[in-house]
Structure formats: C-alpha cells, structure tokens
Amino acid sequence: MKKSVILGAATVAGLAASAAVAGTVDDVKARGTLNCGVTTGLVGFAAPDANGEWQGFDVSLCRAVAAAVLGDASAVEFVPTTGKTRFTALASGEIDMLARNTTWTFSRDVDLKFEFIGVNYYDGQGFMVPKALGVSSAKELDGATVCIQTGTTTELNLADFFRANNISYEPVPIETNAEAQQQYLAGACDVYTTDASGLAATRATFENPDEHVLLPEIISKEPLGPLVRHGDHEWGDVVRWTLNALVSAEELGVTSANIDELSAGTDNPEVNRLLGTEGTLGEMLGLDANWAANAIKAGGNYGEVFAKNIGEETPIGLARGLNAQWTDGGLLYSPPFR
Ligand SMILES: N[C@@H](CCC(=O)N[C@@H](CS)C(=O)NCC(=O)O)C(=O)O
C-alpha cells in the first residue's frame, strides 16, 4: 500500500493520527529498501561524500537497520529533511524512520505521536561565536543577533535562556545548517546556537576553525535519537533493538574485526544470543538469526561508528563524554540480550 498522503493544510499532529500505523517491517521487506530520514547535511552526522554516498553517525544507524531487516546495508533511500519538514515526513509515511539529531521531548513523543526508540547521542545546546567578538560567556550576549534553525528545540531553549538571564537577542531564522553556516560566516549573525555536536561538526568544516570558539554554557538537555511513528510496535522493536545491538556489541567486545570469528560461536552466551548462534531472538523480531550480526557488520559497533564519524581522531573531535558506556562512566546502557 502506498502511504504517501496529500499534505494539504493538515497539521503534523493531524497527519500523525491519519497515517498508517502498522506494518512497516513488512513494507520495508516488500519494498526492499529502507526510507530513512536524515538531515539536509551535517558533516559527521549525515552528509553525502565526494561520490554522493551518504556518510555519518546517523547514516550508520539507517544502514544498520537496513542490514538487520534486509541483509543489505546499502538498501537505504536517504531522505533529506529540515528541522521543519522532518516530522511531516515521518507522520505521512514518506520515511520509515527518522535518524536526524532529533531531541526526544515530551511533546514530540506524546502530542506529535512519535516513538523515540532510544538515544544515540546525549547532547546539549551550545553557542559558537567568532573569537574576534571577544565574548567568553553566553551571558555577555545581550543584544546579539543569533542564527537559529526554525522548528527546533534550539529556538525554544534560546528564548528561555535569554529571558531567564534578562537579556535580549535578535533572531536570524534559518532553515538548514548550510544556510546557518553561510549567514554566520558572512556576519549576518553574531552567534550560532544549536546542539553542541552540531556546532563542532559545523566548525570543523570552516576554513579557519580556530577563529571561532564554543562558549562554556550548555543550556539544555538534548537527548538525540531515532524515532518512528506511534503504534507500530513491531517496527519500533526492530529499530530499538538494532541500536541496542550496536551498543551491546561495544560493551561485549564484538567489533567489525572479530565478528566473523565470534559468529562461529563463543563461550559467552550473551554474545551467542546477540550473534544468533544461540536462542531465537531474531525470530522473535521476525528477522533472520544473524540480523544483529549484519547490523554490526554494516559499520561496526557503537564505539566504532562514533570513532569513525565524529570521534576525537576526526576533524569534528568529539570526546565520548556522556556517550561512553555505563561501564566507563557514561550513559550508554543497553538492556540485556536474553
Ligand atoms: N536537536 C534539535 C536541533 C536539531 C537540528 O535541526 N539541528 C540542526 C543544526 S546542527 C541540523 O541538524 N541541521 C541539519 C540540516 O540543516 O539539515 C531538535 O531536535 O530540534
């Protein structure tokens, strides 16, 4: 069944109620590709490379889900979405899942009727300014012009922060990160504010990144994660446990280098259940026994995906911080595979 709907004047909330809510696993299998909503471009998270191939931390999750469901990490149709269009794209059925640095909030979950299936990056909102502005705290930004992406939590947090600190600002609304970058570098705004990871990713693409600083304040919690439509629990389970598989694989020491060897069977029962040599977890999800092994092979475990796309060895240079495993003092904690 074709699920694209005529958008008309319907609100996102109205669409959420009318869109098909079940059967996404079967739809994806029948179609043979996963329609995955991503950003319009944020290097390190989701952006096409020189060959037009989408790469990045969020892109890797799309590929892992495609590998789990279809056995083919390349069977993904990437659908670029902006801060504003992302929710309509998901609610209408144009995409099967959204993997686009999207913050899990009460109203998106409850009111827009989506289901956040986990957190793949714990973040918070920060500020970037040119060094030449001579500012060392966000509280010194009274009267500043601020580039701000519409349809985001960023917009709302910014208003709260300035009001709480009794200072004023002039918003410069923008639709995409590319536009923000261009406006900010052209001096159309004094400040760019978004998720701290987004600021690091954006600054990494500047010709002179050293001329820009991230201010010390982190003014919000931005738990970023993939989401699906409310009501399709089987599909939610598939996406949720694919993310958990990548996280568990790191905790259990399963990597893209040793996975073939471990897939022959190990003396760790949880590794065996994860990789499908013991138990029937794949069958419970309606997938092949090696669904999780395929997901891990797509781009490596969570730690490998992080290191390759956004980690300290990349120009983006993000530390694991809150995104370390719980065993290393971070917040990553997958429920058990049993
Ligand atoms: N996490 C926030 C902000 C997400 C957001 O849209 N961030 C921007 C700035 S990093 C982005 O991803 N832009 C990519 C694009 O323009 O496509 C939210 O969920 O509202």
The ligand as a Tripos MOL2 file, in Angstrom:
@<TRIPOS>MOLECULE
LIG
   20    19     1     0     0
SMALL
NO_CHARGES

@<TRIPOS>ATOM
      1 N1         18.1600   18.7080   18.3470 N.3       1 LIG1
      2 C1         17.4130   19.8560   17.9230 C.3       1 LIG1
      3 C2         18.0410   20.5800   16.7440 C.3       1 LIG1
      4 C3         18.2430   19.6960   15.5650 C.3       1 LIG1
      5 C4         18.7070   20.4280   14.3060 C.2       1 LIG1
      6 O1         17.9020   20.6580   13.3990 O.2       1 LIG1
      7 N2         19.9620   20.7530   14.2170 N.am      1 LIG1
      8 C5         20.4550   21.4100   13.0350 C.3       1 LIG1
      9 C6         21.7100   22.1390   13.3420 C.3       1 LIG1
     10 S1         23.0330   21.0750   13.8120 S.3       1 LIG1
     11 C7         20.6600   20.3840   11.9290 C.2       1 LIG1
     12 O2         20.7270   19.2240   12.1730 O.2       1 LIG1
     13 N3         20.7590   20.8150   10.7140 N.am      1 LIG1
     14 C8         20.9630   19.9430    9.6060 C.3       1 LIG1
     15 C9         20.1570   20.4230    8.4360 C.2       1 LIG1
     16 O3         20.0280   21.6250    8.2950 O.co2     1 LIG1
     17 O4         19.6450   19.6160    7.6740 O.co2     1 LIG1
     18 C10        15.9900   19.4470   17.6050 C.2       1 LIG1
     19 O5         15.7130   18.2490   17.5730 O.co2     1 LIG1
     20 O6         15.1370   20.3040   17.3920 O.co2     1 LIG1
@<TRIPOS>BOND
     1     1     2 1
     2     2     3 1
     3     2    18 1
     4     3     4 1
     5     4     5 1
     6     5     6 2
     7     5     7 1
     8     7     8 1
     9     8     9 1
    10     8    11 1
    11     9    10 1
    12    11    12 2
    13    11    13 1
    14    13    14 1
    15    14    15 1
    16    15    16 2
    17    15    17 1
    18    18    19 2
    19    18    20 1
@<TRIPOS>SUBSTRUCTURE
     1 LIG1         1 GROUP 0 **** ****
